[in-house]
Amino acid sequence: MNLIFALRSSLVLILSALFSIGCGGNPSSSVNRKAPAGTGFKVLQADIGKKDKSKYSVFVPFNYDANVKSPAIVFLHGLFEGGSDGVKNTTVGLGPIIAKDPKKYPYIILFVQTGGGGWTSDREYDKVIAVLDDASRRYSIDPDRVTLTGLSTGGRGVWGTAAKYPTRFAALVPICGYEVKKAVEKIKSIPTWAFHNRGDPFVNSSASSNMVKWIKKAGGNAKVSLYGAVGHDAWSRAYRDKELWTWIASQRRPAN
């Protein structure tokens, strides 16, 4: 009986984690109803290489002023939000948090989307930068205040993108992401705050702990917050953390 109970409990945890990853509504419908003209969620398209294009979503803050440089956040989604519509990637993670009180967030937020959701290749990392460059031509973005964040496979994408483009970001916020040890030397100069649930059934919390440990050992500035919760969803709590937003606001791109 104990074995059956344990198996049932494990199944419930796994199904709960899967549900938390894959569900969510389009935040633009509620946000755009109250957004001032020219702000809120929009779907745009960036050129990726010579022939390829990629749709992405952008959240333009309600207080946006084209004459003032705005800080930016680049968000990388998890496995189940990949595709080509530029919208599904807003439905889990940072998008729903923004939708609850959009006036609180004075950031231009870019939601990049990969076809498969894995965030493992140079082509995907190049897409992140292509979207950032495209948005920077359209909006007044402060290049010294760009934070890169992502969840699950998107957390791995944070490590990979920053390793390939270490001079582009002011801070990194990977959440329940896989470890990428080979990225450590290249990202050690970027301030990093990682988040993870200790009871994550998909990506062991040691992945975030190890990355922070290796970055600090290499002389970098990194910290990790480990929640006692069971489940994969550490992002809902992390993105509601006032201290995280205060920390992001204080970061500036390290001098080269």
Number of C-alpha atoms within 10 A of each C-alpha: 6 7 8 9 10 11 12 12 12 13 12 12 18 18 13 15 18 16 13 16 22 14 11 16 14 17 23 23 12 15 22 18 9 13 18 14 8 12 19 25 26 16 15 15 15 17 15 19 11 6 6 9 15 20 20 25 25 26 26 25 23 21 15 19 13 11 8 11 15 22 22 27 25 23 29 32 31 27 20 17 23 21 17 16 16 22 25 23 29 30 21 25 25 24 28 20 19 21 21 12 10 23 15 12 17 17 23 26 26 26 26 27 31 26 14 15 21 18 28 16 11 13 13 22 21 16 22 28 18 19 27 23 16 16 22 15 10 9 18 18 22 15 20 20 24 27 28 28 25 26 30 28 23 30 30 26 32 29 32 26 28 23 20 15 16 20 18 20 25 27 29 26 28 29 32 31 30 25 22 18 14 12 19 23 14 17 26 22 22 25 23 24 21 23 25 32 25 20 17 22 15 15 20 18 25 19 19 29 18 16 25 23 17 18 24 15 13 14 11 19 16 22 19 20 17 18 16 12 13 16 22 29 24 24 22 15 13 21 19 13 11 10 11 14 13 10 12 22 17 11 19 19 19 16 8 6
